[in-house]
């Protein structure tokens, strides 16, 4: 299998057919938007593999927990109960605004080695590679000790909505047999291996002040200024309390843990009024050695004990006027989640690093504080979880998303190396 190569015509056909329906695969956070119809892309995969399903060479199960939103479990059977599994490539895509793109986002555009379109990297390109892998397994019929399994999932891009994708598959025991071998999460980029991911907690700072005319700032409490000052104090507390962890260097984290604002809203109907309410929202990103719930609890305690009169002010601004004092309240948004550090001593990791080195010349491990909540879920449920991907990190979720065809060729060879390693 180490001499197998991607069937480029089949790969491009499958990817192109999925890209043709990608506008209906968008997974919008807004509740008033239509849900993605992942079965449209899943049908492309099943149509390509249908001859091998009908002759019994491949086993396929479509597991649906919502109409039109099925997960696919593909199996090329081996001679034992051992498995090697490729999990996490998904059929939904993040939304794309055509006005922000230089090319049509919904459709495959081929320009030399570059493949443009929403989902070519994240993650329809990976789905197409896996489809060709299973087609070639069925065509060539190698005798393997391990069963080769791919779990192609729905609803990866919106983990706040549960009960549709891989979380439900794990809960229902549909993947328990994959604990009999390594599990590779095929939804990262730049090959890696990716050996660490971040945890995350989100927060909202609600600040109250006192309205005044902006020509008389000494008569008001500027909620916007207070919100900015309180946020800076919170950041100072965070970076002092949670400095870079010693293990981050070993795992090659691109950045340490962070707390920062990402959205600001100030209630005001005119530029000439001191605002009385401001809301700042943001997130906390954590390397795996810090616990998200503990950090958020600590942030809550810090804000609760914050003496607003000690915060810096500029010019005539004040945060207390006589008996009136501004208010600052920290609220949690959603449930926090943890990151992971992959086991670098496991057979799964060793095989992945060796495969990447054989194909690419070097395995360049890295970690990131981006969150992969389903990866955390799998690891915490006892799976030997490793992470890789063949797209480009700098185009994930970006306008003008593209992948490189040569990288998909390399990705296919890496998968073949790992399958042969485990036999």
C-alpha positions in Angstrom: 0.0 0.0 0.0 2.9 2.3 0.5 3.2 2.5 -3.3 -0.4 3.4 -3.8 -1.3 6.9 -5.2 -4.3 9.0 -5.1 -6.7 8.5 -8.1 -6.8 12.2 -9.0 -9.7 11.9 -11.4 -11.9 10.2 -8.8 -10.8 12.6 -6.1 -11.6 15.6 -8.2 -14.9 14.1 -9.3 -16.0 13.4 -5.7 -14.8 16.8 -4.4 -16.4 18.6 -7.3 -19.7 16.9 -6.8 -19.7 17.8 -3.1 -18.6 21.4 -3.8 -21.6 21.7 -6.2 -23.9 21.4 -3.2 -21.7 23.2 -0.7 -24.0 26.2 -0.4 -26.5 23.8 1.3 -23.8 22.4 3.6 -23.3 25.7 5.4 -23.7 25.4 9.2 -24.9 28.8 10.4 -24.8 29.7 14.1 -27.9 31.8 13.6 -31.1 30.0 14.5 -33.1 31.6 11.7 -30.9 30.1 9.0 -31.5 26.7 7.4 -29.7 23.7 8.8 -27.1 22.1 6.6 -28.1 19.0 4.6 -25.1 16.9 5.0 -26.8 14.0 3.2 -26.3 15.8 -0.1 -22.5 15.4 0.3 -22.9 11.9 1.9 -24.9 10.8 -1.1 -21.9 11.7 -3.3 -19.7 9.4 -1.2 -22.2 6.6 -1.3 -22.7 6.9 -5.0 -19.0 6.6 -5.6 -18.7 3.5 -3.4 -22.0 1.9 -4.3 -20.5 -0.9 -6.5 -18.2 -2.0 -3.6 -21.0 -1.8 -1.1 -23.3 -3.9 -3.3 -20.6 -6.6 -3.8 -19.9 -6.8 -0.1 -16.3 -5.5 -0.2 -17.2 -2.5 1.9 -19.6 -2.1 4.7 -21.4 1.2 5.1 -23.8 2.4 7.8 -25.5 5.8 7.6 -26.5 6.9 11.1 -28.9 9.8 11.2 -30.2 11.7 14.3 -31.8 14.5 12.3 -33.4 14.5 8.9 -31.0 14.9 6.0 -28.0 15.0 8.4 -26.5 11.5 8.4 -23.1 10.3 9.6 -21.3 7.7 7.5 -19.3 4.7 9.0 -17.3 3.0 6.3 -15.5 -0.3 7.0 -13.1 -2.4 5.0 -13.1 -5.6 7.0 -9.9 -7.1 8.3 -9.3 -10.6 9.7 -9.3 -9.6 13.4 -11.1 -7.3 15.8 -8.3 -4.8 15.6 -9.0 -1.5 13.9 -7.3 1.6 12.4 -9.8 4.4 12.2 -9.9 7.8 10.4 -12.5 10.0 12.1 -13.7 13.6 12.0 -13.7 14.5 8.4 -17.1 16.2 8.1 -19.8 17.0 5.6 -20.8 20.5 6.8 -18.9 23.7 6.1 -18.6 27.1 7.7 -20.7 29.9 6.1 -19.2 31.9 3.2 -20.1 35.4 2.1 -19.6 35.6 -1.6 -19.0 39.4 -1.3 -15.8 38.6 0.6 -14.5 36.2 -2.0 -12.6 36.8 -5.2 -14.0 33.6 -6.6 -17.3 31.9 -6.3 -17.2 30.1 -2.9 -19.8 27.4 -3.8 -18.1 25.2 -6.4 -14.7 23.8 -7.1 -12.3 26.2 -8.9 -9.0 24.6 -10.1 -6.1 26.9 -10.7 -2.9 24.9 -11.2 -2.1 23.1 -7.9 -4.7 25.1 -6.0 -8.2 24.0 -5.4 -10.5 26.9 -4.4 -13.9 26.8 -2.7 -15.6 26.7 0.7 -14.8 23.3 2.2 -11.8 22.2 0.1 -9.6 22.3 3.1 -12.2 22.1 5.9 -13.2 19.4 5.3 -14.6 18.1 2.0 -11.1 17.6 0.6 -10.4 15.2 3.4 -13.7 13.4 2.7 -12.8 13.0 -0.9 -9.4 11.6 0.0 -11.0 9.0 2.3 -13.5 8.1 -0.4 -10.7 7.3 -2.8 -8.9 5.3 -0.1 -11.9 3.1 0.5 -12.5 2.7 -3.2 -9.0 1.6 -3.8 -9.1 -0.8 -0.8 -12.2 -2.3 -2.4 -10.6 -2.5 -5.9 -7.3 -4.0 -4.8 -8.6 -6.1 -1.8 -5.4 -6.3 0.3 -5.6 -8.9 3.1 -5.4 -6.9 6.3 -5.3 -8.0 9.9 -6.9 -4.7 11.0 -10.3 -3.4 9.8 -10.0 0.0 8.2 -12.8 2.4 9.4 -13.7 5.9 8.4 -16.3 7.9 10.3 -17.4 10.9 8.3 -19.6 13.1 10.4 -22.3 15.7 10.4 -22.5 18.9 12.4 -18.8 19.3 13.2 -18.8 23.1 12.8 -21.4 23.8 15.4 -20.5 21.9 18.5 -23.0 23.9 20.6 -25.7 21.9 18.9 -25.6 18.4 20.2 -27.2 15.1 19.4 -26.5 15.0 15.7 -22.9 14.1 15.0 -20.0 12.3 16.6 -20.9 13.1 20.2 -24.1 11.1 19.8 -22.3 8.3 18.0 -20.0 8.0 21.0 -22.8 8.2 23.5 -24.7 5.4 21.6 -21.6 3.1 21.6 -21.4 3.2 17.8 -17.7 3.7 17.9 -16.7 1.5 20.9 -15.0 -1.0 18.6 -12.5 1.7 17.5 -10.8 1.4 20.9 -9.2 -1.7 19.4 -6.7 0.5 17.6 -5.5 4.0 16.9 -8.0 6.7 16.0 -6.8 9.5 13.7 -8.8 12.8 13.6 -8.6 13.9 10.0 -9.5 17.5 10.4 -6.4 19.6 10.9 -3.9 21.1 8.5 -0.2 21.3 7.6 0.3 17.6 8.2 1.9 18.0 11.7 1.2 15.9 13.6 -1.0 18.2 15.6 -0.2 17.0 19.1 -2.1 19.5 21.3 -5.3 21.6 21.3 -6.7 24.3 23.5 -9.6 24.5 25.9 -12.0 27.4 25.8 -14.4 29.3 28.1 -16.4 32.3 26.9 -17.5 35.3 29.0 -19.5 38.5 29.0 -18.7 41.6 31.0 -21.8 43.7 31.7 -21.0 47.3 32.8 -23.3 50.0 34.1 -22.5 53.7 34.4 -24.4 57.0 34.5 -25.7 59.0 31.6 -24.4 62.5 31.0 -23.8 64.9 28.2 -20.4 64.4 26.7 -19.7 68.1 27.2 -19.9 67.5 31.0 -18.0 64.2 31.4 -17.4 64.9 35.1 -21.2 64.4 35.6 -21.4 60.9 34.3 -19.8 57.5 34.7 -18.6 56.3 31.3 -19.6 52.7 30.9 -17.4 52.2 27.9 -14.3 53.5 29.6 -15.1 51.4 32.7 -15.6 48.3 30.6 -12.3 48.8 28.9 -10.5 49.4 32.2 -12.1 46.4 33.8 -11.2 44.2 30.8 -7.6 45.3 31.1 -7.5 44.5 34.8 -9.0 41.1 34.1 -6.3 40.5 31.4 -3.6 41.5 33.8 -4.9 39.1 36.5 -5.1 36.3 33.9 -1.6 36.6 32.5 -0.2 36.8 36.0 -2.1 33.8 37.2 -1.8 31.6 34.1 1.6 32.3 32.6 3.0 30.1 29.8 3.1 26.5 31.1 6.5 24.7 31.0 5.0 21.8 28.9 4.0 24.3 26.1 7.5 24.4 24.7 7.7 20.6 24.6 4.4 20.4 22.7 5.2 23.3 20.4 2.2 25.4 21.1 2.1 28.3 18.7 0.9 30.7 21.4 0.3 30.3 25.2 -3.0 30.6 26.9 -4.9 33.9 26.3 -7.9 35.9 27.6 -9.1 38.7 25.3 -12.2 40.6 24.2 -13.7 39.7 20.8 -16.9 41.7 20.7 -18.0 45.1 22.1 -21.5 46.6 22.3 -22.2 50.1 23.8 -25.8 51.2 24.2 -25.9 54.8 22.9 -28.1 56.7 20.4 -25.8 59.7 19.9 -22.1 60.6 19.9 -22.7 63.4 22.4 -23.8 61.2 25.3 -21.8 59.4 28.0 -23.0 55.8 27.7 -24.6 54.1 30.8 -24.3 50.5 29.6 -21.5 48.6 27.8 -21.1 44.9 27.2 -17.8 43.3 26.3 -17.6 39.6 25.3 -14.6 37.4 24.7 -13.0 34.1 25.2 -10.3 32.3 27.2 -8.1 29.9 25.4 -6.1 27.5 27.5 -3.3 25.0 26.9 -4.3 21.5 28.2 -2.6 21.9 31.6 -5.1 24.5 32.8 -8.7 23.6 33.6 -11.2 25.9 31.9 -13.9 25.8 34.6 -11.3 26.7 37.3 -10.0 29.6 35.3 -13.5 31.0 34.6 -14.4 30.6 38.3 -11.2 32.5 39.1 -12.1 35.3 36.7 -15.5 35.5 38.3 -14.0 35.9 41.7 -11.5 38.5 40.5 -14.3 40.7 39.0 -16.5 40.2 42.1 -13.7 41.6 44.3 -12.5 44.3 41.9 -12.4 47.8 43.5 -13.5 50.1 40.7 -12.0 53.1 42.3 -8.5 51.7 41.8 -8.9 51.4 38.1 -7.0 54.0 36.0 -9.0 57.0 34.6 -8.2 59.7 32.1 -9.0 63.3 32.3 -12.2 64.2 34.2 -13.6 60.7 34.0 -14.6 58.9 37.2 -16.1 55.6 38.1 -17.7 56.9 41.3 -19.6 60.1 41.7 -20.7 60.6 45.3 -23.0 57.7 46.2 -23.1 56.5 42.6 -20.6 53.9 41.5 -20.3 52.0 38.3 -21.1 48.3 38.2 -19.2 45.4 36.6 -20.6 41.9 36.3 -18.9 38.9 34.7 -21.2 36.3 33.2 -20.4 32.9 31.7 -21.5 32.1 28.2 -22.0 28.4 27.5 -20.1 25.5 29.0 -16.3 25.5 29.1 -14.3 22.8 27.4 -10.8 21.4 27.8 -7.9 20.9 25.4 -5.9 17.7 24.9 -2.2 16.7 24.8 -1.8 13.6 22.5 0.1 10.6 23.8 3.4 10.8 22.0 4.4 7.3 23.2 1.4 5.4 21.6 1.7 3.2 18.6 -0.8 5.4 16.8 1.4 8.5 17.2 4.6 6.6 16.2 2.9 5.3 13.0 1.6 8.8 12.1 5.0 10.5 12.6 6.8 7.8 10.6 4.2 8.0 7.8 4.5 11.8 7.5 8.3 11.6 7.6 8.3 8.9 4.8 6.1 11.0 2.6 7.1 14.6 3.5 10.6 14.1 4.6 10.0 15.4 8.1 7.2 15.4 10.7 6.8 18.9 12.1 4.7 18.6 15.3 2.8 21.6 16.5 0.0 22.5 18.9 -2.6 25.2 18.8 -5.1 26.8 21.2 -7.8 26.3 18.6 -10.5 24.0 20.1 -11.5 20.6 18.9 -14.2 19.6 21.5 -14.9 16.3 19.8 -11.2 15.4 20.0 -11.4 16.0 23.7 -14.6 13.9 23.9 -12.9 11.0 22.1 -9.8 11.1 24.2 -11.7 11.3 27.5 -13.7 8.3 26.4 -10.6 6.1 26.1 -9.7 6.4 22.4 -6.0 6.5 21.3 -6.5 9.8 19.6 -4.0 11.4 17.2 -4.5 14.4 14.9 -3.5 15.3 11.3 -4.8 17.0 8.2 -3.7 17.9 4.7 -5.1 21.3 4.0 -3.7 24.7 4.8 -4.1 26.1 8.3 -4.0 29.7 7.0 -7.1 29.2 4.9 -9.3 27.4 7.5 -12.6 29.3 7.7 -11.1 32.1 5.6 -12.4 33.9 2.4 -10.9 32.4 -0.7 -10.3 29.1 1.1 -8.0 26.8 -0.9 -6.1 23.6 -0.7 -3.2 22.2 -2.7 -3.8 19.2 -4.8 -0.2 18.0 -4.2 -1.0 18.0 -0.5 -4.0 15.8 -1.0 -1.8 13.4 -2.9 0.6 13.3 0.0 -2.2 12.9 2.5 -3.5 9.9 0.6 0.0 8.3 0.8 0.2 9.0 4.5 -3.0 7.2 5.1 -1.8 4.2 3.1 1.4 4.1 5.1 -0.5 3.9 8.4 -2.9 1.3 7.1 0.0 -0.9 6.0 1.9 -0.3 9.3 -0.9 -1.8 11.2 -1.6 -4.5 8.6 
